[in-house]
Each structure stands twice: as structure tokens, then as C-alpha cells.
Amino acid sequence: MRLGVIPARGGSKRIPRKKIKPFCGKPMIAWSIEAALQSGCFDAVVVSTDDAEVAEVARGNGAMVPFMRPAELADDYTGTIPVIRHAIEWHQGQGQTPGQICCIYATAPFVRAEDLKHGLQMLDETGCAYAFSVTSYAFPIQRAIRITPQGRVEMFHPEHFNTRSQDLEEAFHDAGQFYWGRPEAWLNKSADIGEHSTVIRIPRWRVQDIDTEEDWVRAESIAAYMGLREHPAS
């Protein structure tokens, strides 16, 4: 089986109830659920949560919540891999064997069904352990500067002071939308960034990490530009 897992614990310090807070007309988590269902990639789309209200909202938007996440996997320090591993092991305990598993973040309203399809295709074609979404940095990271304790500035890489921007290598970062992986990779606690991974490039204008109120406001601006209310996940 192909399994989609959306981690969505109830606790959220900086934006209270973030996963179910209304975003462009529907709960935030509904956008991820909708994209997963529309992709046709999955035999099951499961939300892993410790919160009864999140579970109710998830079910109401078409996802399954066959188990409640244990408290030891719902604190501020638990990473993604243990949560996905728990979901895989639960299904194995039910006699189901996930062959490909995709973690889709609950606060990724700009994820699209075709991105998920592309990710599955890349996982299958490359034989990699993981395939995940990335986007490019808007400015060359080689010309980044730091501010010292004295309020002065210095370059991280001063050797590039006179290097033209167009001559510097393009750099990418995790887009924070989804991660396809093979069961052995998730179960063996393997990191998803390395030579055993491949990527799906997402344009910068369709990527926004949502951790703070400022992030949320920026995401709403992006959504307005995209006409997200009219075109939810296609």
C-alpha cells in the first residue's frame, strides 16, 4: 500500500490551534488533505494527531484517523521521523505493509497534487530512499553576512566579496511541504537529506513556512495572488 501521513499534533505555541485555524475559507490542514486525496497516490491518507478536535476536523475533510498519537510523540521535541515510523508500525501491526510513505505537512497550503505525483515518480525512477520538496534561495548564500555582538557586519564567506552573483552556485533549501520515503528509510531513522535522496523543485513564490503570525500574513498574501479560494489544490 501507499500511505500518506499528515503529522498534526494539537500543541502550537506561536500560532495557537494552527493546524485547524481557518485559512482562505477552510481549516489549514484541509489544504494538505485535499491535495493528498486529489493526487490519487495513496491507498490511505492518515492524520497522526494527539488532539480530538484536530482528529474531528481531519475526518470531516476526508482523512482517516485510525489511531491517536501517544503523548511521548506529541511534545515540542519529537521530530518527524519518529512520528512517521509510529504510523508505519501501526499499519504493520494491522497486517498492512506500506511500500511507499509520504509525510505531508499540515501547514503546507500551497502543496499541489501534481507535486505529490512527481515526488512518487522520482522515488520510483531513481531508486532513492527519499524524494522531497525543495526551493531555491532568493539570494546567493555565499554572500550572506552576520551581525557581530558589537553591531558590526562580516561575511560568512569573505572570499566571495568580489565574486559576481551570477558566478556563484545556486543553493536550495527544504521547502517544508512533503517527503516521500521508503519504509526501511523511515524505520531505520535515516535522515532525508543526503546522497540517498532526490528532490522535487518548487518555485519560491509557492513556498512559505508558517511558524509565526508574520509567516501567516505572508502566506495569506501569496494565497490571494494565487486565487487559492477558487483553485484549491490543482
C-alpha positions as CSV (number, residue, x, y, z in Angstrom):
1,M,0.0,0.0,0.0
2,R,1.0,3.6,-0.5
3,L,0.5,5.6,2.7
4,G,0.1,9.4,3.2
5,V,0.8,10.6,6.7
6,I,0.0,14.2,7.9
7,P,1.6,14.9,11.3
8,A,-0.7,17.3,13.2
9,R,-0.2,17.4,16.9
10,G,-2.5,19.8,18.8
11,G,0.1,21.9,20.5
12,S,1.2,25.1,18.8
13,K,2.9,27.8,20.8
14,R,3.4,30.7,18.4
15,I,0.1,30.3,16.4
16,P,-2.5,28.6,18.7
17,R,-4.5,25.8,17.0
18,K,-2.6,26.4,13.8
19,K,-3.5,23.2,12.1
20,I,-7.2,23.9,12.3
21,K,-7.2,27.6,12.1
22,P,-9.2,28.9,9.1
23,F,-7.0,29.7,6.1
24,C,-8.7,31.0,2.9
25,G,-12.0,29.6,3.8
26,K,-11.1,26.2,5.3
27,P,-9.0,24.7,8.1
28,M,-5.3,24.9,7.4
29,I,-4.9,21.1,7.5
30,A,-7.7,20.7,4.9
31,W,-5.4,22.0,2.1
32,S,-2.9,19.2,2.7
33,I,-5.6,16.6,3.0
34,E,-7.3,17.8,-0.2
35,A,-4.0,17.8,-2.2
36,A,-3.2,14.2,-1.0
37,L,-6.7,12.9,-1.9
38,Q,-6.7,14.6,-5.3
39,S,-3.3,13.2,-6.2
40,G,-4.6,9.7,-6.3
41,C,-1.3,8.5,-5.0
42,F,-2.5,6.9,-1.8
43,D,-4.4,3.9,-0.6
44,A,-4.8,5.7,2.7
45,V,-4.4,9.4,3.9
46,V,-3.9,9.3,7.6
47,V,-3.6,12.2,10.1
48,S,-1.4,11.5,13.1
49,T,-2.6,13.6,16.0
50,D,-2.9,13.6,19.8
51,D,-5.8,16.1,19.6
52,A,-9.5,15.1,19.5
53,E,-10.6,18.4,17.7
54,V,-7.8,18.0,15.1
55,A,-8.9,14.4,14.5
56,E,-12.6,15.5,14.1
57,V,-11.6,18.2,11.6
58,A,-9.3,15.8,9.7
59,R,-12.1,13.2,9.4
60,G,-14.5,15.9,8.3
61,N,-12.2,16.7,5.4
62,G,-11.8,13.2,4.2
63,A,-8.7,11.9,6.0
64,M,-8.5,8.8,8.2
65,V,-7.5,9.0,11.9
66,P,-7.3,5.3,12.8
67,F,-5.2,5.9,15.9
68,M,-4.3,8.7,18.3
69,R,-0.7,9.6,18.6
70,P,0.8,8.7,22.0
71,A,1.8,11.6,24.3
72,E,5.5,10.7,24.1
73,L,5.4,11.5,20.4
74,A,3.5,14.8,20.8
75,D,5.9,17.0,22.7
76,D,7.9,20.0,21.5
77,Y,11.0,17.9,20.8
78,T,9.7,15.0,18.8
79,G,10.9,15.1,15.2
80,T,9.1,14.0,12.1
81,I,10.8,10.6,11.6
82,P,9.6,9.0,14.9
83,V,6.0,10.1,14.1
84,I,6.1,8.6,10.6
85,R,7.8,5.5,12.0
86,H,5.0,5.1,14.5
87,A,2.3,5.4,11.7
88,I,4.1,2.7,9.7
89,E,4.5,0.3,12.6
90,W,0.8,0.8,13.5
91,H,-0.2,-0.2,10.0
92,Q,2.2,-3.2,10.1
93,G,0.5,-4.2,13.3
94,Q,-2.8,-4.3,11.4
95,G,-1.4,-6.6,8.8
96,Q,-0.8,-3.8,6.2
97,T,2.6,-3.3,4.6
98,P,3.2,0.3,3.4
99,G,5.6,0.2,0.4
100,Q,6.0,4.0,-0.1
101,I,5.2,6.5,2.5
102,C,4.7,10.3,2.1
103,C,4.9,12.7,5.0
104,I,2.8,15.8,4.1
105,Y,3.0,18.7,6.5
106,A,-0.3,20.0,7.9
107,T,0.7,23.6,7.4
108,A,1.6,23.5,3.7
109,P,-1.4,25.0,2.0
110,F,0.4,25.5,-1.3
111,V,1.3,21.8,-1.8
112,R,-0.3,20.6,-5.1
113,A,-1.5,17.2,-6.2
114,E,0.9,17.2,-9.1
115,D,3.8,17.8,-6.8
116,L,3.0,14.7,-4.9
117,K,2.6,12.7,-8.1
118,H,6.0,14.0,-9.3
119,G,7.6,13.0,-5.9
120,L,6.3,9.5,-6.2
121,Q,7.6,9.3,-9.8
122,M,11.0,10.5,-8.7
123,L,11.1,8.0,-5.8
124,D,10.3,5.1,-8.2
125,E,12.5,6.2,-11.1
126,T,15.7,7.0,-9.1
127,G,15.6,4.2,-6.6
128,C,16.4,6.8,-3.9
129,A,15.4,6.4,-0.2
130,Y,13.7,9.8,-0.2
131,A,12.2,12.3,-2.6
132,F,11.3,15.7,-1.0
133,S,10.4,19.2,-2.0
134,V,13.0,22.0,-2.2
135,T,13.1,25.6,-3.4
136,S,16.0,27.9,-4.2
137,Y,17.3,30.7,-2.1
138,A,16.4,34.1,-3.4
139,F,19.9,35.5,-2.9
140,P,23.4,33.8,-3.1
141,I,24.1,32.2,0.2
142,Q,27.8,32.7,-0.4
143,R,27.4,36.4,0.1
144,A,25.5,36.1,3.4
145,I,26.6,38.4,6.2
146,R,26.4,38.1,10.0
147,I,26.0,40.8,12.6
148,T,28.5,40.6,15.3
149,P,27.8,41.2,19.1
150,Q,29.3,44.7,18.6
151,G,26.8,45.5,15.9
152,R,29.2,45.3,13.0
153,V,29.0,43.1,10.0
154,E,31.2,40.4,8.4
155,M,30.7,38.0,5.6
156,F,30.4,34.3,6.2
157,H,32.5,33.7,3.1
158,P,34.7,36.8,2.6
159,E,36.5,35.1,-0.3
160,H,33.4,35.9,-2.4
161,F,33.3,39.6,-1.7
162,N,34.2,40.4,-5.4
163,T,32.5,37.4,-6.9
164,R,29.6,38.2,-9.2
165,S,26.3,36.8,-8.1
166,Q,25.7,35.0,-11.4
167,D,29.0,33.2,-11.0
168,L,28.0,31.6,-7.7
169,E,26.4,28.2,-7.4
170,E,22.7,28.2,-6.9
171,A,21.6,26.8,-3.4
172,F,18.4,25.2,-2.3
173,H,16.6,24.5,1.0
174,D,13.9,22.2,2.2
175,A,10.5,23.6,1.1
176,G,8.8,22.0,4.1
177,Q,5.9,20.5,2.1
178,F,6.3,16.8,1.7
179,Y,8.7,13.9,1.9
180,W,8.3,10.6,0.1
181,G,10.3,7.8,1.6
182,R,10.7,4.0,1.6
183,P,9.7,2.1,4.7
184,E,13.2,1.0,5.5
185,A,14.4,4.6,5.4
186,W,11.8,5.8,7.8
187,L,12.1,2.8,10.1
188,N,15.9,2.9,10.2
189,K,15.8,6.6,11.3
190,S,17.7,7.7,8.2
191,A,18.0,11.4,7.6
192,D,16.2,12.6,4.5
193,I,19.0,14.9,3.2
194,G,21.9,13.2,1.7
195,E,23.2,11.3,-1.3
196,H,20.4,8.8,-0.9
197,S,17.8,11.5,-1.6
198,T,16.4,13.2,-4.7
199,V,14.3,16.4,-4.9
200,I,11.3,18.0,-6.5
201,R,11.8,21.7,-7.1
202,I,9.0,24.0,-6.1
203,P,9.0,27.7,-7.2
204,R,9.9,30.2,-4.5
205,W,6.6,32.0,-4.8
206,R,4.7,28.9,-3.8
207,V,6.7,28.2,-0.6
208,Q,6.1,29.6,2.8
209,D,7.0,28.1,6.1
210,I,4.2,29.0,8.6
211,D,5.6,29.3,12.1
212,T,4.8,32.9,13.2
213,E,2.0,35.4,12.7
214,E,4.2,37.2,10.2
215,D,4.5,34.0,8.2
216,W,0.7,33.5,8.3
217,V,0.1,37.0,6.9
218,R,2.6,36.5,4.2
219,A,1.0,33.1,3.3
220,E,-2.4,34.9,3.0
221,S,-0.8,37.4,0.6
222,I,0.6,34.5,-1.5
223,A,-2.8,32.8,-1.4
224,A,-4.6,36.0,-2.6
225,Y,-2.1,36.2,-5.5
226,M,-2.7,32.6,-6.4
227,G,-6.5,32.9,-6.1
228,L,-6.4,29.9,-3.7
229,R,-10.0,30.1,-2.8
230,E,-11.0,29.4,-6.4
231,H,-8.3,26.9,-7.2
232,P,-7.6,24.9,-4.0
233,A,-5.1,22.2,-4.9
234,S,-4.7,21.9,-8.7
